[in-house]
Amino acid sequence: MLPRLIRHHAAPGYLGVDRNRFDAEVRPSLTEVPIGSRGIAFDRIETRRLGRRVYCRPRAPESQSDERSKSMRTRTPGILC
């Protein structure tokens, strides 16, 4: 069973992005949970939901004959896609 909270140092790796991108693009949209006097954590489920919405692109429609559409069907690589 996975823990409900993800510490700040582990959250970028959970989404497959670097820490600077996480802090600039993802962190402002997440609810921060204070841990002690200096620690910060984020809800794992909320983090995953936001990551899927921001970083995973939907697939293009299936087409057997078109090679170009096959390359367009691939999603952005990462843990969430």
C-alpha positions as CSV (number, residue, x, y, z in Angstrom):
1,M,0.0,0.0,0.0
2,L,1.4,3.4,-1.0
3,P,1.4,6.3,1.6
4,R,-1.1,9.0,1.1
5,L,1.4,11.8,1.4
6,I,4.5,12.5,-0.8
7,R,7.3,14.6,0.7
8,H,8.5,17.6,-1.4
9,H,11.8,16.0,-2.3
10,A,10.1,12.9,-3.7
11,A,7.2,14.5,-5.6
12,P,9.1,15.5,-8.7
13,G,10.4,12.0,-9.2
14,Y,6.9,10.6,-8.7
15,L,5.7,12.7,-11.7
16,G,8.9,12.1,-13.7
17,V,9.9,15.8,-13.9
18,D,12.8,17.8,-12.5
19,R,12.5,19.8,-9.3
20,N,12.6,23.2,-11.0
21,R,9.7,22.3,-13.3
22,F,7.8,20.8,-10.4
23,D,8.2,24.0,-8.3
24,A,7.3,26.3,-11.2
25,E,4.4,24.4,-12.9
26,V,2.9,21.8,-10.6
27,R,3.5,23.0,-7.0
28,P,1.3,26.2,-7.2
29,S,-1.7,24.0,-8.1
30,L,-1.3,21.5,-5.2
31,T,-2.4,21.7,-1.6
32,E,0.7,21.8,0.7
33,V,0.5,19.7,3.9
34,P,2.9,20.9,6.6
35,I,5.0,18.2,8.3
36,G,6.6,19.5,11.5
37,S,8.2,22.9,11.5
38,R,10.0,22.7,8.1
39,G,8.7,19.7,6.1
40,I,6.2,19.9,3.3
41,A,4.2,17.1,1.7
42,F,1.6,16.8,-1.0
43,D,-1.4,14.5,-1.4
44,R,-0.4,11.6,-3.7
45,I,-3.8,11.2,-5.3
46,E,-4.1,15.0,-6.0
47,T,-0.5,15.0,-7.4
48,R,-1.2,12.1,-9.7
49,R,-4.5,13.6,-11.0
50,L,-2.8,16.9,-11.8
51,G,0.1,15.2,-13.4
52,R,-2.1,13.2,-15.7
53,R,-4.0,16.3,-16.7
54,V,-0.9,18.4,-17.4
55,Y,1.7,15.9,-18.8
56,C,-0.2,13.2,-20.6
57,R,-1.6,14.0,-24.0
58,P,-4.5,12.0,-25.4
59,R,-4.0,9.6,-28.3
60,A,-4.8,10.4,-31.9
61,P,-7.5,8.3,-33.6
62,E,-6.4,4.8,-34.8
63,S,-5.5,4.5,-38.4
64,Q,-3.9,1.3,-39.8
65,S,-2.6,2.7,-43.0
66,D,-1.1,6.0,-42.0
67,E,2.4,5.9,-40.6
68,R,2.3,9.5,-39.4
69,S,-0.7,8.8,-37.2
70,K,1.1,5.9,-35.6
71,S,3.8,8.3,-34.3
72,M,1.1,10.7,-33.2
73,R,-0.6,8.1,-31.1
74,T,2.3,7.8,-28.7
75,R,1.9,9.6,-25.4
76,T,4.4,11.8,-23.7
77,P,6.8,9.3,-22.0
78,G,6.8,9.2,-18.2
79,I,5.4,7.3,-15.2
80,L,1.9,8.6,-15.6
81,C,1.3,8.0,-19.3
